[in-house]
């Protein structure tokens, strides 16, 4: 029998919804992946700035069932087990844990039915920015294919929702007690009204308030209150261009928001925004005003060299957003405020035309392609990708147990120049005092001697940078952070490093280093009086190797010398992907260890649930016997690979994966878990503990946002008949 503390029980109960989301969302995420078919885009106005199109679970069902993810998560029985578990969860628990306020007779089954319909048929969400005189407010448009037949049901629901909301507001207004007046003396009329303890309506005389309160029935507002609130909440039906439009509107202060529903062909259209919906219909029905006529949209979706069965698109017109919000003030300061456009310019982000992201399948792979459309010449952060390309034959000797590595193009001089421009541009926006302080700090390393050192250092380095994880040296996950830079002139680099360390010590920095020779290679160990770690560097066989602990660097040297075995895997064979001959960057990651770790925890969590859930979720059974063996899940999987390629008009990231689980995310979780255990010994918070390793001054704790996923379910009718 699994024993657990009350604290663990409480945490388990509070996290019920996360188990539900994990079960029905992340494990099903591979199947929620959209397509570049222009047909659906014809119903979206040209003035759209953000579009999310999901083609539906059935659109590429056959292609998905050929993927490794389908075999690992569905055929193993893992997803069906959690779907059954999620469907049995009490609706009240989900509402409470998600802080949902549900009115009416909405049930969990109806929620599942609606989501199942959207999952099967798909949807398109667009956020649009009017180009005419309708004001600066954006509006949202949702297109649900094949759902037009449900317009009448939705209209009935909207009308009843408006009536219920109106009655609720009226009841709340009529029962709002008058606050006691803070006066020493009160009139006899005021005292009499207060002593009656009868409900009073805000802004309405006491007698009238009593009359309204007396006329309130079971959940129904009186005619007087309804008339007063009708301009705030309302529902109506109008006819426009042969369409019946159901409108639900509400007003909050001076802002009026309208929800409108109508049928366009066989599709259901849902509009949310400021009036007028008639103008939006004019846009939707005008072929010359559709999204496919947008030049920005057309440039975002070139054909792929290796076509995929596409299922989803996300597109953002960055240029349109900056045009609309670029003049918005971010920081108020003198002599002129910092606007969005001014802040983004040093970063080079203001030159982005659009961002386009598509998902799909290719054989056994899940594929996603991210394009940042930004023509040359690029500036700021984007200019860092305009460097000489690299290839896979330039990899350093990696550990046999390597789980992930990354190889990137790296021109040190170019990177330094661009970084300096970015920092200078950002510093120029700061107040004079802060700007001067930054220049004083930079002057220590910007004098003539330092500039000479930089030139010598950059001249001796190559253009390949590689990082990897060394799982054999994983104390606190420090072994995961290793770096190697290719070297063109090792003797010159060694002399430059010795001079560089002397300059740093002359600046009064509390820093010391020791230089020695290990295995025939120069070996440096760095330390400070406040740090608890010892970063190291070594020059060996054309590589400058750096790590956070001596063992990882020495192991790399021994691999280069042939004293230790090195990874001899083939990226093409391990991933099944044709890799370009040259690229700006490539990341290889094997997710099987992380999936295996997750699967090893599931049986324990299932038993923990079964012990503690009887009190708040009786009848919802989940035990370790329901969890399939880890090997059944990991066996179909293979390493993921991402390539980065910069071309004259865009920067593209393409990921070919067997599972969406990311090694970096799990690395962070593992690292935090390890720090939690260690810090408990010292009685410190993990973040404070890790910060104390690198600096002595206390630092405020950071908080990180959580990440949620969605579920997929079998399709049913969206609304009961």
N, C-alpha and C positions, 0 to 999 in steps of 0.2 A: 504494500500500500504506500502510495506516495504521500509523504507528509509535507505540509507547507504552512508557513506562517500566515497570520491574518493579513499582514502587509502584502505578502505575495498574492493572497486571495483577492484583496482589494484591487491590486494592479491588474490581475487577470480579468476581473469583472469589468474594470474601466476600459480595458483594451479589447473587449469583445468585438467591437465594431472593426478593429484593425484585423483581427483574425478573419472576420467576414470579408473584408476588403481584399485581404491577401488571398483568401480561398477563391473568391469570385472575380478578382481583378487581375493581379499580377500573373497568376498561373494561366489566365486566359488571354493575357496581353498579346502573345504572338498572333492570335487570330484577329486582333484589332489593328490591323496594319493597313492607303487609298489610291485611286487611279487618275490618270491624266486624260481621261475622256472629256472632250470639250462639251459634250452634250449637256451635262448637268450645269456647266458654268454659264449657259445661255440664260438661265433664270436668275442670275446674280447681276445687280447693277454695276456698271463700269466704275462707279464712285466708291466701290468697296476698297478698304485698306487692309482688311484681315479676312482670310477665308480658311475655314477648316471643313474639308469634305471627307466623309467616311463612306465608302462605297457599299457597306453592308457585309455581314458575315458570309452570306451566300454568294457574293460576287466572285470570290476566288476560293471557294470551299475546296474544290478539287486540288488546286495548287497547294493550299495550306496542309492538306492531309498527306502530302508528300514530304513535308519538312521534318527535320529532326525534332523540332519542338513539339510537333503533334505526337510523334511516337513517344517522346520522353514524358510528356505531361498528361496526355489524354489516353493513349493506349496503355500506359502503365497503370491507369486507374486513379491517379492522384487527383486530377481535376474533377472527375465524376464524384469522388468521395467528398470533396469540399463543396461541390455544388449541392449535394444532398444535405450536408451539414448546414450550409447557409440557408437553404430553403426552409429548414426546420426551426431556425432561430425565431424567438418571439418578436413580433413587430414592435412591442413596447420597448424592448431592450435596445433595438436599433434606433428608435426615436430618441430615447433618453441619452444614449451614449453619443449620438450625433447632434444632440441639442436641436432636434427638429420639432417645430411647432406645426402639427397637422390638424386641420379643421375638417369637419365633415366625416364621411365614411370611408376615407382613403385607407386601403389595406395593403399589406406587404405583397400580396398576390397581384394587386393592380400595378404596384410599382414594378414588379418583376415582368408583368405583361407589357407594360409600356417600354421598359428597357429592352425586353426581348424583341419587340417590334422594331425598335431603333437599331438594335444589333443586327437583325436579319436584313432589314431594308436599307439601312444607312440614313444619313442626313447631311445637310450642308448648313453651316453657320457662317454668316458674313456680318462684319461690322463695317458700316459705310459712313462716309463723311460727305455730306451734301456739298455740291459745288455751286449751288445757286444761293438765293437769299433766305434759305430756311434756317439760318442761324448756325452756330458752331457746334450744336449738339449732334453727336453721332447717333445712328440708329442701328438696330440689330434685325437681321432677317434670317429665319430658319426655314429650310425647305425639307419636308419629310416626304420622300417618294411613296406613292401608292396609298397615302393616308387621306386623300381628299374626301373619300366616302365617309370619314368620321367627323366631318365638319359640323354636322347637326348635333352630334353628341358633345363635341367640344363647346359649341355655342351654348347648349343647355347647361353644361358644367360652369362655363364662364358667368352666365347669368345668375346661377345659384350661388356662385362664389361671391359675386358682387352684392347680392342680396344679403348673404350671410355676413360679409364684411361690413355692410352698411348697418345691419342690425347690431353687430358687435360694437361698432363705434357709437351708435346711438345709446346703447345700454351703458357703455363706459362713460359717455358724457352725462347721462342722466344720474349716474351713481357716483359722480365725482364730488366728494365732500369739499366744502369750502374750508380753506385753511383758517385757523383762528387768527383773528386780527390782533396785531400787537399794539393795542392802544389801552391806555389806562381806563378810559371811559367809553362805553358803547351806547348807542341809542337803544331805546326800548324795542324798536322794530327789529334791530339786529340781534338783540338778545333773545327775543321771542323766536325768531327763525332758527337761531343756533340751538335753542333748547328743544326744538321739535325732533332733532336727530333725523330729519327727513332728507332724502337725496336732493341735491341741488345741481342744476345744469349750469356749466360755466357760461358766464356772459348773459344769463337769463334770469330775470327776477324770480325771487323765491316762490311766489304763487304759481307762476307759469311753469317753473321747474317741477313743482309738485304735481301739476296737472299732467305734464308729460310723463312723469314717473308712473302715475296711476294708470295711464293708458298703455304702458308697455306690457305686451303679452309674453307668452312663452317664446323667447328668441326672436320676437318681432318688434320693430321700432314703431313708435307712434308716427302718424302722418306728419306732425309738426317737426319732429326730429329728422325724419327722412327727408322732408323738403329742405331743411337747413343743411343737411349733409350731402344731398344729391350732387351739388357741384363738385364735391370732393371725391366721391365714389359713384360710378355709374356704369350702365351697360346699355347698348343700343345696337340695332341692325340697320345698315344702309345698303342701298343698291348703287353700284358704280361699274360701268362698262360690262353689264351683264353678270356681275359677280355679287353675291351676297356676302357682305363683310360684317362679321361679328366683332364689336369693339367693346373693350373693357378699359375704362380709364380711371385714373386716380390723380389727385392733386396733393402735393406736399409743399405748403407755402405757395410760392409763385410758380413752381415747376409742375407742369402737367405731363404725365406719362400715359401713353396709350398702348394697349395690347390689342392687336387686331388679327383675326383669323379669316382666311378665305381659301377657296379652292382654285387652283391654277392647273387646268387639265385634270390629271389624276392625282396631282400632288397637293399636299397641305402646306400653305404658306402661313408663317407666324411672324408678325411684325411687332417690334417693341421700340418705342421712341417717342419723340414729340410729333405732333400733327405736322404734315397731313399724310395719312396712309394713301390717299388718292394719288399724290405725286409719286409715291413709291411704285404703285401699280403702273403708272405711266412709264416709269423707267423699266420695269420688269417686262412689259409688253412691247418695248421698242428694241428691235434687234440691233440697231445702231448704238444703243446705250448699254449693251450687255458686256459682261466682263471679258469675253473673248476678243473684243475689239481693242482692249487695252494693250498698248505696246509693252508696258512693264510686265503684264501677265504673260504675253507671248514670249518675251525674252527669258522668262524664269524657267521654262520647261523645255529645254532642248532634248532631243532623243538620246537615250543612253546607248553606249556601245554594246553593253550586254543587257538586253531588254529584260524586264521583270514583270511578273503578274502583279500590277499595282492595285492597291486597295485604299490608300488614303493620301490626302494632300493637306499641307498647311502652308499658307502663303501670306506674307506680310509686305505691304508696299511701304518700305521705310521712308522713301522720299516723300510720299504723301503725308505720312505722320509728322515728319520734320517740318514740312511746309505748313501744317496746321498748328503744331505745338512748338516749333522752334523758337518762337519769340516769348515763350512762357518763362517767367522768372523762376530760377531755382534758388539763388541766394541773393538776398538784398544787401547791397553794399554800395559804397561811394568810390569813385564818382559815377559809376554806372553798374547796374545789377548784372549778375551772371545769368544768362539765359540758357535754355537747353541747347540751342545751336552753338553757342559760344563754348559751352562745356564739352560738347562732343567733337568740336573741330580739331583740337590737338590729338585726339584719339584716332582721327581719320574715319570715324564711324559715320560722319555726315555725308561721306561719299558713297555710302551703300545705296543702291537703287532698290533692291528687294531681297528678301530671304525666302527660299522655297525648300520645303522638306517633303519628301514622298517615301512611302513605305510599300513593301510588297514581298513577293517570294520568287526565288529562282532555285529550282531543284530542291535540295534539302536545306537551303539557306533562307533565313529571314534577312531582308535587305532594306536598308534605308539610305537615302541620298540627300545630303544637305548642300544646297547651293547658296552661296552669298554672292549675289550679282554686284560686282564692283569693278568697273573697268580700270585699266591702267591709265596713268600712273597712280598707284595707291599711296596713301600716306598713313602715318601713325601705326597703330597695331596691325592693320592689314598689310602694311608694307613689309612687315617681318616675314611674310610668306614669299616675297620676291627675292629669292636667294637661289644659288646653284642647287640643282636637284641631286638626289642621292639614289643609291640602289642597294639591294639586299646583299651584294657581295662585299659590302663594307662593314658588316657586323663584327664587333669585337667578340672574343671568346666568352660565351655566356654559360652560367651554371647548368648542369644537367637537369636540375630540378626547377629551372626557371618556369614561372607561371605567367609572366607577362614581360614584354619589353617594348620599347619604342625607339625608332630611329628617325631622326629629323635632319633636314638641311640646316646648317648653322654657319653663317658668315659672321664671325665675331665683330669685325669692324662695322659692318652694316647694321648689325643688331645694336651695337653701342650707339651709333649715330642716331638711329631711329628712336631709341629709348631716351636719349638726351633731348631730342626735339620734343618728345611727348612731355617729359618732365618740365622742360623749359616753358612749353606752352601752358601747362597747368599752373606752374608757379607764377606766371605772368598775371594770372587772374586773382592771385591772393593779395591781401593788403600789403602795403609796402614793407611793413616790419617783418612779416613772415617771408616775403620774397627775398628780402635782404639776408635773413637768417639762412635760407636755403642756399643762396649764392655763397655765403661764407663757408658753409659746410662743403659745398662742391669745390670751392677754391682750394681746399686742402689736397684734393685729388685732381684738380684741374690745372695745376701749375705746369711749367715747362717740363720739369723732370718727370712728372706723372704722365704727361702726354707722350713723352719719348718711350716710357715704359709700356704704355698701352700699344703704341705702334709696334714695338718689338714683340710684345706678347701676341698681338693679333697676327703679326706676320709669321710667327712660328706655328700657329694653329691651323688645322685643316678645316673642312667644312662639314664634318659629320659629328652629330651629337647622339649618343645612345644612352638610354636609361633602362634599368631592369630591376627585378625583384630577386633577391637571393634568399630563398626560403630555408636554406640551411643555417642562416645566421639571423634569426627572427626575434631576438629579444626586443620586446615592445615594438615590433615591426620596424625597427631601425634598419634591418637588413634589406628592407624593400626599396630603400632610396639609394640607388647607386647610379653613377654617371661616368661616362667616358667620352672624351673629345679627341678626335683624330689630331695627330701632330705631324707637321711637315718638317720641322727642324728641331730635333730633341735637344742637342747641345745648346742651341741658342735659347730654347725655352727654359732649360735648367738654369742658365745664367740669369735670365730675366726673372724667374721665380725667386731666386736668392736676393736679387736687388729689390724686388717688390716687397718681400718680407722685411727687409731693412727699412724701407720707406714707411711701411705701416707702423713699425715700432718707433720710428722717429716722430710719428704723429702723436705719441703718448697713449696709444691704444693698449689696454690691458690684454695683451695677446703675446703668446710665445709659441715657438715651434722648434721641433728637433728634426734634424736631417740625418739620415743614415742610408745605408745600402742594404737592401734585402733581395736575395736571389738575383743579384747582379743589377738591380734597378734602384734609382734614387727613390727614397721613401721618406715622406714628410708626415709628421704627426703634429696637429695643432691643438692648443689648449688655451683656456682662459681661467681666471681666478673664480669666475662665477658659474661657468658651464659645467655640467655633469657628463658631457659626452666629449669624445675625442675624434673629430673629423680627421681624415687622412687623405693623402694624395700620393700617387706613384707615377713615374714615367717608365713605360714598358712597351717595347715593340710597337711603337707608333701610336701609342694612346696615352693620354693624360687621364688617369683613373681616380675618381673621388668617391668617398663613402663616409658614412657617419660613424663607423667603427673600424678599427684596424683589421679585424678578421675578414670583412668583406673585401677590402682592398687587397689584402695579401692573397686571398683566395683567387682574385682576378689575375694577379701576377702569376700565381702558380699555374693557372689554366693557360695563360699565354706561353709559359715555359714548358708546357706539356707534363707538368708534375701532377696535375689534377685533370680529370676528364672534363670536356666541355660539351655543351648542347650541340648536337649535330643534326637537329631536326630540319626539315624542309618546309618552309612556310606554305608553299603551294600544295604539297602533299598533305600537310596537317590540316589545312583549311579547305582544300578543294577549290581554291579561287585562283584565277589567272591574274597574277600581280603585274601591274605595269612595270616596264623595264626601269623607269626612273620616276621619281615622285618627290614631293616636298616633305612628306612624312608618312610613316607607317607604324601602326600599333598592333601587336599580336598579344592575345590574352586567352588563356585556357580557363574556362569557367567551371570545369568539372570538379575541381577541389572545393569551390565555393558552394556548388549545388550539393555536393556530398556532405559538407558541413551542415547546410540547412536541413537536409534530409535526416541527418543524425539527431537533430533537435526536435523534429516533428513528433516522433513517438512519445518523447518525454512530455512535450506540450499537450499532446492529446490525452495522455493519462492524467496530467495535471488538471486539464479541463474536466474530465469525467469525475474526478474526485470533488471538485469545488462547484461545478455548475448545477448540481442537483437542486440547490436552494433557489436560484434565480432563473434557471432554464431547464426545468424538469422535462424529460422526454427528448432532449436534444443530446443524443449519444454520439460520442466520438472517442475512440480508444486507439491505442497503438496498433491493435490488430487491423485497423482500417488503413494504415499507412503502408504503401508498397515498399519493398527493399530499395535501398539507395542505388544499388547497381542497375536496377531496372530503369531508373530515371537517368542515370549518368551515362549508361552504355551508348545511347544513340548520339550523344553530344560530341562536339569537336571544338577546337579553338576558334575564336572570333578574330577578325582582322578588319582594321580600318585604314584606308589610304587617304592621304591629303594631296590634292593636285591643284596647283595654281596655273591658270590660263589667262590670256589677255583680258577676258571679260568677266571672270568669276574665280572664286575659290571653292573647291568641291571636296566634301568629306563623304566617302562611301564606306558603309559598314556591312560586312557579310558575317552573319552570326548564326549559331545554333540555338542560342537562348539569350534573352535580354538581360540576364544577370550580369552585372558589371563587376570586374575584379577590383576596380578602384573603390567602388562603393563598399564592397565587403571588407576591403582593406581598412577603410576608415572605421567600420563597425568593430572589426577585430582589434584595431589599435586602441580605440576608445575603451573596449572591454578590458584589454590588458592593462591600460592605465587605471581603470577603475579598480581592478584588483590590487595593483601595486599601491595606488594612492590611499586605499583603505588602511594599509599598514601604517601610513604616516598620518592618516586622518585628514587628508586634503582633498579638495575637489580635483577631478582629473585634469580639467583645463588649467587650473592654477598650478597643478603639479608639473605639467609639461612645460608651461611658461617659465616655471622656476628653474628649469634645466638650462635655459638660455639667457635669462636675465634675472637680476635680483629685485628689481622694482615690482611692486604689485600691479597687476593688470586686471581691468574689469573683465568679468566673464562674458563670453559671447554666447548667443543662443542661435541655434540653427533650425530652420523650418523643416517640418516633416513633409514626407512625400506620400501622396495617396494614389491609389489605382482604382480602376473601375472594373465592373463585373460584366460577364457575358452570360446570356441565358437563352433558352430555347424560345423561338418566336411564338407569340399567341396574339389574339386580337387585342388591339391597343385599348379599346374601351368595351366594357360589357354592353350587350344589346339590351 
